[in-house]
Amino acid sequence: MLFNSLTFVGFLLLVLPLYFCMRRKAQNLFLLLASAVFYGAWDWRFLGLLYFSVVLDFWCGAKIAKERGTGGGKQYLVFSVITNLGVLGFFKYFNFFTESFVELMTMAGLESEFHPWNIVLPLGISFYTFQSMSYTIDIYRGHVDPVKKLTDFAVYVTFFPQLVAGPIERATTLIPQILSPRSPRWSDLREGAFLVLSGYFKKLVIADNLAPAVEYVFDFEYPEYREGVNILIGIYSFAFQLYGDFAGYTDIARGVAKWMGFDLMVNFRRPYLAANPSEFWRRWHISLSTWLRDYVYIPFGGNRRGRLRTYLNLFLTMTIGGLWHGAAGHFVAWGAAWGILLAIHHAGRDLFAPIARAGWAARLAWRLLATVVTFHFWCLILMLFRVHSMDAFWTLLARLLGDFQIDKMAGELLSPVVYFIPVYFVFEILDEILAKGRNEDVTPPWWLRTAQSAIMIALLIFHGELSGSRFIYFQF
């Protein structure tokens, strides 16, 4: 059920009034039913797989907690992790790894008649698998106690606002809210409305208006657009399309949850104003980057085993992050490229320490330059994220570097970029100023929020794309 569809609007108009009339226990059961309807609207057959994850980790969590006091429970944790990753691996990576194996056999002179299976990727499986699996890990670590009722835990895994594209919540923050009485205050309703409005603005105005330029450049059905300048415009367009699409989904999810008395984690904090790769990943897809940090990077050893091991851990963690996004070589290359860039930044960051002691003008100039450079590194590596194969990436990169000319198509592609992206930057820069440059959330004064809301409503009315296009991260 798409957030940007009339079906979802009707769904909310039915769900919210009924929800407000119930007590907490009834609310949780109702949320479980509403989430089943929400997910089942895509394909009800995959509800069984979703509830399999729920039952598996609820049972494993109870067993881990029972034996935790005696130093046991590890076997149940291993069973949970292997089973979750096994299910995820089958649906998402079976064909990828099998085809890779066949290619190696062919290179070795051996023949294989394997044909890819027609496996349907369950919607949101990467998100809800990570969220469910983190529950058993946190119980084993002693960070959270097991949930007593299966229905309450099921709400944690299947909560419909963030079920299919995050943010990836933690048991330590979401489960206490599920178990507590909820009666939204007026401030929650007002804040939720602003988040929903902001989400629809990012999706329908920014992302969907930039989508045609991205398709013209990256989908090879339009060869007349594949000139150097057009490719550069397409890259910029995709950077803001992806941000508007994904951050827009997160804002809507957080806003709807806020209306029901839940606080979901912030997933984006002005990422394109980051001044280095490490800061970027503290601002972009925060729920995934912190998940990888806590459950992959730190268990690998983090930065506790020397510089070389730190660089290797960064590389491996980001490569796994790339593989999480998709079963394709270009996603793995995207993650690996970020791992290398993070390692280089980690190795060389001491070289720039004297800048912190310089005057304010020098610090400001350096930050502006570093922000522009960081953004362009993101755009370059982002090409790997959008292409359909490594061959397509090398083709586009060669045309970008070797055929940099302006043609009549450039103006057509550039018009939505110069019209909508400046509005985004004005909003983000104002929030950054209010946050005083710190990676924190801000609440603008009422007059500024009113002005932002008016601008977003006007742009939605005149330029909102109401085609009901899918969110990009649904494919992950």
C-alpha positions as CSV (number, residue, x, y, z in Angstrom):
1,M,0.0,0.0,0.0
2,L,1.8,3.1,-1.2
3,F,1.9,6.2,1.0
4,N,1.2,8.4,-2.0
5,S,-2.1,6.6,-3.0
6,L,-5.7,7.3,-2.3
7,T,-6.0,3.8,-1.0
8,F,-3.6,4.7,1.9
9,V,-5.4,7.9,2.6
10,G,-8.7,6.0,2.9
11,F,-6.9,3.4,5.0
12,L,-5.7,6.1,7.5
13,L,-9.1,7.7,7.6
14,L,-10.5,4.4,8.8
15,V,-7.7,3.3,11.1
16,L,-7.0,6.5,13.0
17,P,-10.5,7.2,14.4
18,L,-10.9,3.6,15.5
19,Y,-7.4,3.6,17.0
20,F,-8.1,6.7,19.1
21,C,-11.3,5.1,20.6
22,M,-9.4,2.1,22.1
23,R,-7.3,1.3,25.1
24,R,-3.7,0.2,24.8
25,K,-4.2,-3.6,24.7
26,A,-7.0,-3.2,22.1
27,Q,-4.8,-0.7,20.2
28,N,-2.0,-3.2,19.9
29,L,-4.3,-5.9,18.6
30,F,-5.8,-3.4,16.2
31,L,-2.4,-2.3,15.0
32,L,-1.5,-5.9,14.3
33,L,-4.7,-6.3,12.2
34,A,-4.1,-3.0,10.4
35,S,-0.5,-3.9,9.6
36,A,-1.7,-7.2,8.2
37,V,-4.1,-5.4,5.9
38,F,-1.4,-2.8,5.0
39,Y,1.2,-5.5,4.0
40,G,-1.4,-7.9,2.6
41,A,-2.6,-5.3,0.1
42,W,0.7,-6.0,-1.7
43,D,0.5,-9.8,-1.6
44,W,-1.2,-11.6,1.3
45,R,0.7,-14.9,0.6
46,F,3.9,-13.3,2.1
47,L,2.2,-12.6,5.4
48,G,3.2,-16.1,6.4
49,L,6.9,-15.3,5.9
50,L,6.6,-12.1,7.9
51,Y,4.9,-14.0,10.8
52,F,7.5,-16.7,10.6
53,S,10.1,-14.1,11.5
54,V,7.9,-12.9,14.3
55,V,7.4,-16.4,15.9
56,L,11.0,-17.4,15.3
57,D,12.5,-14.5,17.1
58,F,9.9,-14.3,19.9
59,W,10.6,-18.0,20.7
60,C,14.4,-17.5,20.4
61,G,14.3,-14.4,22.6
62,A,12.4,-16.2,25.3
63,K,14.9,-19.1,25.3
64,I,17.9,-16.8,25.3
65,A,16.5,-14.9,28.3
66,K,15.8,-18.1,30.2
67,E,19.4,-19.3,29.9
68,R,21.1,-15.9,30.0
69,G,21.5,-16.0,33.7
70,T,23.5,-19.3,33.5
71,G,25.7,-18.0,30.7
72,G,23.8,-20.0,28.0
73,G,21.5,-19.1,25.2
74,K,24.1,-18.7,22.5
75,Q,22.8,-21.6,20.5
76,Y,19.4,-19.9,20.2
77,L,21.0,-16.7,19.1
78,V,23.0,-18.5,16.5
79,F,19.8,-20.3,15.4
80,S,17.9,-17.0,15.1
81,V,20.7,-15.3,13.1
82,I,21.3,-18.2,10.7
83,T,17.6,-18.7,10.1
84,N,16.9,-15.1,9.5
85,L,19.9,-14.6,7.2
86,G,19.1,-17.9,5.5
87,V,15.6,-16.8,4.6
88,L,16.8,-13.4,3.5
89,G,19.6,-15.0,1.5
90,F,17.3,-17.4,-0.3
91,F,14.8,-14.7,-1.4
92,K,17.3,-12.0,-2.1
93,Y,20.6,-13.6,-3.0
94,F,20.1,-17.2,-4.2
95,N,20.2,-16.3,-7.9
96,F,23.1,-13.8,-7.4
97,F,25.4,-16.3,-5.7
98,T,24.4,-19.2,-7.9
99,E,25.0,-17.2,-11.1
100,S,28.4,-16.0,-9.7
101,F,29.3,-19.7,-9.0
102,V,28.3,-20.7,-12.5
103,E,30.5,-17.9,-13.9
104,L,33.5,-19.2,-11.9
105,M,32.8,-22.7,-13.3
106,T,32.6,-21.3,-16.8
107,M,35.9,-19.5,-16.3
108,A,37.4,-22.8,-15.1
109,G,36.2,-24.5,-18.3
110,L,33.3,-26.3,-16.7
111,E,29.7,-26.1,-18.1
112,S,26.5,-25.6,-16.2
113,E,22.9,-25.6,-17.3
114,F,21.6,-23.6,-14.3
115,H,18.7,-21.2,-15.1
116,P,17.8,-18.5,-12.6
117,W,14.7,-19.2,-10.5
118,N,11.8,-16.9,-10.6
119,I,11.9,-15.9,-7.0
120,V,9.7,-13.0,-5.9
121,L,11.5,-10.6,-3.5
122,P,9.1,-10.1,-0.5
123,L,8.5,-6.4,0.1
124,G,10.5,-4.9,3.0
125,I,12.2,-8.2,3.9
126,S,15.6,-6.6,4.4
127,F,14.1,-4.1,6.8
128,Y,12.0,-6.3,9.0
129,T,14.6,-9.1,9.1
130,F,17.2,-6.7,10.5
131,Q,14.7,-5.3,13.0
132,S,13.5,-8.7,14.2
133,M,17.0,-10.1,14.3
134,S,18.4,-7.3,16.4
135,Y,15.8,-8.1,19.1
136,T,17.4,-11.5,19.9
137,I,20.9,-10.0,19.7
138,D,20.0,-7.3,22.2
139,I,18.4,-9.9,24.6
140,Y,21.6,-11.9,24.4
141,R,23.7,-8.8,25.2
142,G,21.4,-7.9,28.1
143,H,20.2,-4.7,26.5
144,V,16.5,-5.6,26.6
145,D,14.2,-8.0,28.3
146,P,12.0,-10.4,26.3
147,V,8.4,-9.4,25.5
148,K,5.9,-11.5,27.3
149,K,3.1,-11.5,24.7
150,L,3.5,-12.6,21.1
151,T,1.0,-10.1,19.9
152,D,3.1,-7.2,21.4
153,F,6.2,-8.5,19.8
154,A,4.4,-8.9,16.5
155,V,3.4,-5.2,16.6
156,Y,7.2,-4.4,17.0
157,V,8.1,-6.3,13.8
158,T,5.0,-5.5,11.7
159,F,4.2,-1.9,12.7
160,F,2.9,-0.6,9.4
161,P,4.2,2.9,9.1
162,Q,7.9,1.7,9.0
163,L,7.4,-1.9,8.0
164,V,8.5,-1.9,4.3
165,A,11.2,0.9,4.2
166,G,12.2,1.7,7.8
167,P,13.5,3.3,9.8
168,I,14.9,0.1,11.2
169,E,13.8,0.4,14.8
170,R,15.5,-1.1,17.9
171,A,13.7,-3.1,20.6
172,T,15.2,-0.9,23.2
173,T,13.2,2.1,22.0
174,L,10.1,0.9,20.2
175,I,9.0,-2.0,22.5
176,P,8.7,0.2,25.6
177,Q,6.3,2.5,23.6
178,I,4.3,-0.6,22.5
179,L,3.9,-1.7,26.1
180,S,3.0,1.8,27.5
181,P,-0.3,3.7,27.4
182,R,-0.5,6.0,24.4
183,S,-2.7,9.1,24.2
184,P,-1.3,11.5,21.6
185,R,-1.1,15.2,22.7
186,W,-1.9,18.1,20.5
187,S,1.8,18.8,20.0
188,D,2.2,15.2,18.6
189,L,-0.7,15.7,16.1
190,R,0.8,19.1,15.0
191,E,4.3,17.7,14.7
192,G,3.0,14.6,12.9
193,A,1.1,16.8,10.4
194,F,4.3,18.8,9.6
195,L,6.3,15.6,9.1
196,V,3.6,14.1,6.8
197,L,3.5,17.3,4.8
198,S,7.3,17.4,4.6
199,G,7.3,13.8,3.4
200,Y,4.8,14.4,0.7
201,F,6.7,17.5,-0.4
202,K,10.0,15.6,-0.7
203,K,8.4,12.7,-2.5
204,L,5.8,14.3,-4.8
205,V,7.6,17.6,-5.6
206,I,11.3,17.0,-5.4
207,A,11.7,13.2,-6.1
208,D,9.0,12.7,-8.6
209,N,9.7,15.8,-10.6
210,L,13.4,14.8,-10.9
211,A,12.6,11.2,-11.9
212,P,12.2,11.8,-15.7
213,A,15.7,13.3,-15.9
214,V,17.1,10.3,-14.1
215,E,15.4,7.8,-16.3
216,Y,16.5,9.6,-19.5
217,V,20.1,9.4,-18.5
218,F,20.4,6.1,-16.7
219,D,17.9,3.9,-18.6
220,F,19.6,3.1,-21.9
221,E,16.3,3.5,-23.9
222,Y,17.2,7.1,-24.5
223,P,20.6,7.3,-26.1
224,E,20.1,10.9,-27.2
225,Y,20.4,12.0,-23.6
226,R,23.7,10.3,-22.9
227,E,26.1,13.2,-23.4
228,G,28.6,14.4,-20.8
229,V,26.6,17.4,-19.4
230,N,23.3,15.4,-19.5
231,I,24.9,12.6,-17.5
232,L,26.1,15.1,-14.9
233,I,22.6,16.6,-14.6
234,G,21.2,13.1,-14.3
235,I,23.6,12.3,-11.5
236,Y,22.6,15.4,-9.6
237,S,19.0,14.7,-10.3
238,F,19.3,11.2,-8.9
239,A,21.1,12.4,-5.8
240,F,18.1,14.6,-4.9
241,Q,15.5,12.2,-6.2
242,L,16.9,9.4,-3.9
243,Y,17.0,11.8,-0.9
244,G,13.5,13.2,-1.5
245,D,12.1,9.7,-2.1
246,F,13.6,7.9,0.9
247,A,13.6,10.8,3.4
248,G,10.0,11.6,2.2
249,Y,9.0,8.0,3.1
250,T,10.7,8.3,6.5
251,D,9.0,11.6,7.3
252,I,5.5,10.2,6.4
253,A,6.2,7.1,8.5
254,R,7.3,9.2,11.5
255,G,4.4,11.6,11.1
256,V,1.8,8.8,11.0
257,A,3.4,7.1,13.9
258,K,3.5,10.4,15.8
259,W,-0.3,10.7,15.3
260,M,-0.6,7.3,17.1
261,G,1.6,8.2,20.0
262,F,4.9,6.7,18.8
263,D,8.3,8.3,18.3
264,L,10.3,6.6,15.5
265,M,14.0,7.4,15.1
266,V,15.2,10.2,12.8
267,N,16.7,8.6,9.7
268,F,18.1,11.7,7.9
269,R,19.7,14.9,9.3
270,R,20.6,17.2,6.4
271,P,23.0,14.7,4.8
272,Y,24.1,16.9,1.9
273,L,25.5,19.4,4.3
274,A,28.0,16.9,5.7
275,A,31.7,17.9,5.4
276,N,33.4,14.4,5.3
277,P,32.4,10.8,4.6
278,S,32.1,9.8,8.3
279,E,29.8,12.7,9.0
280,F,27.8,11.9,5.9
281,W,27.0,8.4,7.3
282,R,26.0,9.9,10.6
283,R,23.4,11.9,8.7
284,W,22.2,9.5,5.9
285,H,20.1,6.4,6.5
286,I,21.0,6.6,10.2
287,S,19.0,3.5,11.2
288,L,21.0,1.3,8.8
289,S,24.4,2.9,9.4
290,T,24.0,2.6,13.2
291,W,22.7,-1.0,12.8
292,L,25.8,-1.9,10.8
293,R,28.0,-0.2,13.4
294,D,26.5,-2.0,16.4
295,Y,25.9,-5.5,14.9
296,V,28.7,-5.7,12.3
297,Y,31.5,-3.2,12.7
298,I,31.9,-3.4,16.5
299,P,31.7,-7.3,16.5
300,F,34.4,-7.3,13.8
301,G,36.6,-5.4,16.3
302,G,35.7,-1.8,15.4
303,N,38.7,0.4,15.9
304,R,40.1,-1.6,18.9
305,R,42.7,-3.7,17.0
306,G,44.9,-1.2,15.3
307,R,44.7,0.9,12.3
308,L,44.9,-1.7,9.5
309,R,42.2,-3.8,11.2
310,T,40.1,-0.7,11.5
311,Y,40.4,0.0,7.8
312,L,39.5,-3.6,7.0
313,N,36.5,-3.5,9.3
314,L,35.3,-0.3,7.7
315,F,35.7,-1.9,4.2
316,L,33.9,-5.1,5.2
317,T,31.1,-3.3,7.0
318,M,30.3,-1.0,4.0
319,T,30.6,-3.9,1.6
320,I,28.0,-5.8,3.6
321,G,25.9,-2.6,3.5
322,G,26.2,-2.6,-0.2
323,L,25.1,-6.2,-0.5
324,W,22.2,-5.5,1.8
325,H,20.9,-3.1,-0.8
326,G,20.8,-5.6,-3.6
327,A,22.0,-8.8,-5.1
328,A,24.2,-7.3,-7.8
329,G,27.8,-6.6,-8.4
330,H,27.2,-2.8,-8.7
331,F,25.7,-2.7,-5.2
332,V,28.7,-4.6,-3.8
333,A,31.0,-2.2,-5.6
334,W,29.0,0.8,-4.2
335,G,29.5,-0.4,-0.7
336,A,33.1,-1.3,-1.2
337,A,33.8,2.1,-2.7
338,W,32.4,3.7,0.4
339,G,34.4,1.4,2.6
340,I,37.6,2.5,0.9
341,L,36.6,6.2,1.1
342,L,35.9,5.9,4.8
343,A,39.2,4.2,5.4
344,I,41.1,6.9,3.6
345,H,39.2,9.6,5.5
346,H,40.0,7.8,8.8
347,A,43.6,7.5,7.9
348,G,44.1,11.1,6.9
349,R,41.8,13.0,9.2
350,D,44.6,14.0,11.5
351,L,46.1,16.0,8.7
352,F,43.3,18.5,8.9
353,A,43.3,19.0,12.7
354,P,45.1,22.4,12.5
355,I,42.1,23.8,10.7
356,A,40.1,23.5,13.9
357,R,42.4,26.0,15.5
358,A,42.2,28.5,12.6
359,G,40.0,31.6,12.5
360,W,36.2,31.4,11.9
361,A,36.5,32.6,8.3
362,A,39.1,29.9,7.5
363,R,37.0,27.2,9.2
364,L,33.9,28.3,7.3
365,A,35.6,28.4,4.0
366,W,37.1,24.9,4.6
367,R,33.7,23.5,5.6
368,L,32.1,24.9,2.5
369,L,34.8,23.4,0.3
370,A,34.7,20.0,2.2
371,T,30.9,19.9,1.9
372,V,31.1,20.4,-1.9
373,V,33.8,17.7,-2.2
374,T,31.9,15.2,0.0
375,F,28.7,15.7,-2.0
376,H,30.5,15.1,-5.3
377,F,32.1,11.9,-3.9
378,W,28.6,10.8,-3.0
379,C,27.3,11.6,-6.5
380,L,30.2,9.8,-8.2
381,I,29.8,6.6,-6.1
382,L,26.0,7.0,-6.4
383,M,26.2,6.1,-10.1
384,L,27.0,2.6,-9.0
385,F,23.8,2.6,-7.0
386,R,21.5,3.6,-9.9
387,V,23.0,1.7,-12.9
388,H,21.8,-1.8,-13.7
389,S,25.2,-3.3,-14.2
390,M,28.9,-2.6,-13.9
391,D,29.1,-2.3,-17.7
392,A,26.6,0.5,-17.7
393,F,28.6,2.3,-15.0
394,W,31.8,2.2,-17.0
395,T,29.9,3.3,-20.2
396,L,28.4,6.3,-18.4
397,L,31.6,7.2,-16.6
398,A,33.5,7.1,-20.0
399,R,30.9,9.4,-21.6
400,L,30.9,11.7,-18.6
401,L,34.7,12.2,-18.7
402,G,35.3,11.9,-22.4
403,D,32.3,13.5,-24.1
404,F,31.6,16.6,-21.9
405,Q,29.5,18.8,-24.2
406,I,26.3,20.7,-24.0
407,D,23.4,20.0,-26.3
408,K,19.8,21.0,-26.7
409,M,18.6,18.3,-24.2
410,A,20.5,19.8,-21.3
411,G,18.0,22.6,-20.8
412,E,15.1,20.2,-20.7
413,L,16.9,18.1,-18.0
414,L,18.1,21.1,-16.0
415,S,14.8,22.9,-15.5
416,P,13.5,20.8,-12.6
417,V,16.9,20.8,-11.0
418,V,17.2,24.6,-10.9
419,Y,13.5,25.0,-9.9
420,F,13.1,22.5,-7.0
421,I,16.6,21.8,-5.5
422,P,17.2,25.4,-4.3
423,V,14.0,25.1,-2.2
424,Y,15.4,22.0,-0.6
425,F,18.7,23.8,0.2
426,V,16.9,26.8,1.7
427,F,15.0,24.6,4.1
428,E,18.0,22.4,5.0
429,I,20.4,25.4,5.5
430,L,17.9,27.1,7.8
431,D,17.6,24.0,9.9
432,E,21.4,23.6,9.9
433,I,21.8,27.2,11.2
434,L,19.2,26.6,13.9
435,A,21.1,23.5,14.9
436,K,24.3,25.6,14.9
437,G,26.1,23.1,12.7
438,R,25.6,20.2,15.1
439,N,24.1,16.9,13.9
440,E,21.0,17.4,16.0
441,D,17.2,17.7,15.5
442,V,15.8,21.2,15.5
443,T,12.3,22.7,16.1
444,P,12.0,25.9,14.0
445,P,10.1,28.8,15.5
446,W,6.4,28.8,14.7
447,W,6.6,31.6,12.2
448,L,9.3,29.8,10.2
449,R,7.5,26.5,10.3
450,T,4.3,28.2,9.1
451,A,6.2,29.8,6.2
452,Q,7.7,26.4,5.3
453,S,4.4,24.7,5.4
454,A,2.8,27.4,3.2
455,I,5.5,27.0,0.6
456,M,5.3,23.2,0.6
457,I,1.5,23.3,0.3
458,A,1.7,25.7,-2.6
459,L,4.3,23.6,-4.4
460,L,2.3,20.4,-3.8
461,I,-0.8,22.0,-5.3
462,F,0.9,23.3,-8.4
463,H,3.8,20.8,-9.0
464,G,3.0,17.7,-7.0
465,E,3.2,14.5,-9.1
466,L,0.2,12.5,-8.1
467,S,1.0,9.5,-10.3
468,G,1.4,7.2,-7.3
469,S,4.9,6.1,-8.2
470,R,6.6,3.5,-6.0
471,F,9.2,4.5,-3.4
472,I,12.7,3.6,-4.5
473,Y,13.6,1.7,-1.3
474,F,10.7,-0.7,-1.7
475,Q,12.9,-2.8,-3.9
476,F,15.3,-3.5,-1.0
